[in-house]
Amino acid sequence: MISFIKAALKTLKVFIIFTGCTILFYYGIMWVSEEYQNYHRYDEPEGSAVKVSNAVNEKSSSLLDRLMLFYLNGE
């Protein structure tokens, strides 16, 4: 009977530790998720930012030119 109580207490201890770690992990993930939701990645850059690409003029480039550009860039 005493070995059954010891086994039950060990099982209860493992269950409590597992539940505590699961709750801690869940709230950690929720905290990280909130941090990245508040992060504005499409804001205007600060400082002396330089524009690195130009808009492609749709009328001057043909389909073949665009296809060759696609293959040359490897995208």
Phi and psi in degrees as GROMACS dihedral restraints (atoms count N, CA, C in turn):
[ dihedral_restraints ]
;  ai    aj    ak    al  type     phi  dphi    fc
    3     4     5     6     1   -69.5    20    10
    4     5     6     7     1   -35.0    20    10
    6     7     8     9     1   -67.3    20    10
    7     8     9    10     1   -31.8    20    10
    9    10    11    12     1   -66.6    20    10
   10    11    12    13     1   -40.6    20    10
   12    13    14    15     1   -67.2    20    10
   13    14    15    16     1   -40.5    20    10
   15    16    17    18     1   -63.3    20    10
   16    17    18    19     1   -42.6    20    10
   18    19    20    21     1   -65.0    20    10
   19    20    21    22     1   -39.2    20    10
   21    22    23    24     1   -66.2    20    10
   22    23    24    25     1   -39.7    20    10
   24    25    26    27     1   -67.7    20    10
   25    26    27    28     1   -40.3    20    10
   27    28    29    30     1   -64.3    20    10
   28    29    30    31     1   -40.3    20    10
   30    31    32    33     1   -64.7    20    10
   31    32    33    34     1   -42.2    20    10
   33    34    35    36     1   -63.6    20    10
   34    35    36    37     1   -39.8    20    10
   36    37    38    39     1   -63.8    20    10
   37    38    39    40     1   -43.8    20    10
   39    40    41    42     1   -64.3    20    10
   40    41    42    43     1   -40.8    20    10
   42    43    44    45     1   -63.7    20    10
   43    44    45    46     1   -42.7    20    10
   45    46    47    48     1   -66.4    20    10
   46    47    48    49     1   -42.5    20    10
   48    49    50    51     1   -64.3    20    10
   49    50    51    52     1   -43.4    20    10
   51    52    53    54     1   -62.2    20    10
   52    53    54    55     1   -44.6    20    10
   54    55    56    57     1   -64.1    20    10
   55    56    57    58     1   -43.1    20    10
   57    58    59    60     1   -62.6    20    10
   58    59    60    61     1   -44.3    20    10
   60    61    62    63     1   -66.1    20    10
   61    62    63    64     1   -37.4    20    10
   63    64    65    66     1   -64.4    20    10
   64    65    66    67     1   -44.0    20    10
   66    67    68    69     1   -65.2    20    10
   67    68    69    70     1   -41.9    20    10
   69    70    71    72     1   -61.7    20    10
   70    71    72    73     1   -44.2    20    10
   72    73    74    75     1   -62.9    20    10
   73    74    75    76     1   -43.0    20    10
   75    76    77    78     1   -61.1    20    10
   76    77    78    79     1   -48.3    20    10
   78    79    80    81     1   -70.0    20    10
   79    80    81    82     1   -28.9    20    10
   81    82    83    84     1   -64.9    20    10
   82    83    84    85     1   -44.3    20    10
   84    85    86    87     1   -64.3    20    10
   85    86    87    88     1   -40.6    20    10
   87    88    89    90     1   -64.2    20    10
   88    89    90    91     1   -38.1    20    10
   90    91    92    93     1   -65.3    20    10
   91    92    93    94     1   -44.9    20    10
   93    94    95    96     1   -63.9    20    10
   94    95    96    97     1   -40.3    20    10
   96    97    98    99     1   -62.6    20    10
   97    98    99   100     1   -42.6    20    10
   99   100   101   102     1   -64.3    20    10
  100   101   102   103     1   -38.6    20    10
  102   103   104   105     1   -61.5    20    10
  103   104   105   106     1   -41.9    20    10
  105   106   107   108     1   -80.0    20    10
  106   107   108   109     1   -22.8    20    10
  108   109   110   111     1   -70.3    20    10
  109   110   111   112     1   -31.8    20    10
  111   112   113   114     1   -84.3    20    10
  112   113   114   115     1    -3.6    20    10
  114   115   116   117     1   -84.8    20    10
  115   116   117   118     1   120.8    20    10
  117   118   119   120     1   -96.8    20    10
  118   119   120   121     1    97.1    20    10
  120   121   122   123     1   -84.6    20    10
  121   122   123   124     1   -10.0    20    10
  123   124   125   126     1  -104.8    20    10
  124   125   126   127     1    20.3    20    10
  126   127   128   129     1   -71.9    20    10
  127   128   129   130     1   161.6    20    10
  129   130   131   132     1   -63.7    20    10
  130   131   132   133     1   134.9    20    10
  132   133   134   135     1   -67.9    20    10
  133   134   135   136     1   148.1    20    10
  135   136   137   138     1   -95.4    20    10
  136   137   138   139     1   153.8    20    10
  138   139   140   141     1    89.7    20    10
  139   140   141   142     1  -152.4    20    10
  141   142   143   144     1   -99.5    20    10
  142   143   144   145     1    69.2    20    10
  144   145   146   147     1   -75.5    20    10
  145   146   147   148     1   148.4    20    10
  147   148   149   150     1  -119.4    20    10
  148   149   150   151     1   134.9    20    10
  150   151   152   153     1   -74.6    20    10
  151   152   153   154     1   129.0    20    10
  153   154   155   156     1  -105.2    20    10
  154   155   156   157     1    -4.5    20    10
  156   157   158   159     1  -138.3    20    10
  157   158   159   160     1   154.3    20    10
  159   160   161   162     1  -112.3    20    10
  160   161   162   163     1   152.1    20    10
  162   163   164   165     1   -70.4    20    10
  163   164   165   166     1   139.4    20    10
  165   166   167   168     1   -84.6    20    10
  166   167   168   169     1   130.3    20    10
  168   169   170   171     1   -75.8    20    10
  169   170   171   172     1   114.5    20    10
  171   172   173   174     1   -66.0    20    10
  172   173   174   175     1   -31.9    20    10
  174   175   176   177     1   -76.9    20    10
  175   176   177   178     1   -30.6    20    10
  177   178   179   180     1   -86.1    20    10
  178   179   180   181     1   -18.3    20    10
  180   181   182   183     1  -104.6    20    10
  181   182   183   184     1   133.5    20    10
  183   184   185   186     1   -89.0    20    10
  184   185   186   187     1   173.1    20    10
  186   187   188   189     1   -63.7    20    10
  187   188   189   190     1   -38.0    20    10
  189   190   191   192     1   -66.2    20    10
  190   191   192   193     1   -40.5    20    10
  192   193   194   195     1   -62.7    20    10
  193   194   195   196     1   -43.1    20    10
  195   196   197   198     1   -65.2    20    10
  196   197   198   199     1   -39.5    20    10
  198   199   200   201     1   -65.9    20    10
  199   200   201   202     1   -41.3    20    10
  201   202   203   204     1   -65.4    20    10
  202   203   204   205     1   -40.6    20    10
  204   205   206   207     1   -61.6    20    10
  205   206   207   208     1   -40.3    20    10
  207   208   209   210     1   -60.8    20    10
  208   209   210   211     1   -46.7    20    10
  210   211   212   213     1   -71.2    20    10
  211   212   213   214     1   -36.1    20    10
  213   214   215   216     1   -68.1    20    10
  214   215   216   217     1   -35.8    20    10
  216   217   218   219     1   -77.6    20    10
  217   218   219   220     1   -16.8    20    10
  219   220   221   222     1    73.7    20    10
  220   221   222   223     1    29.1    20    10
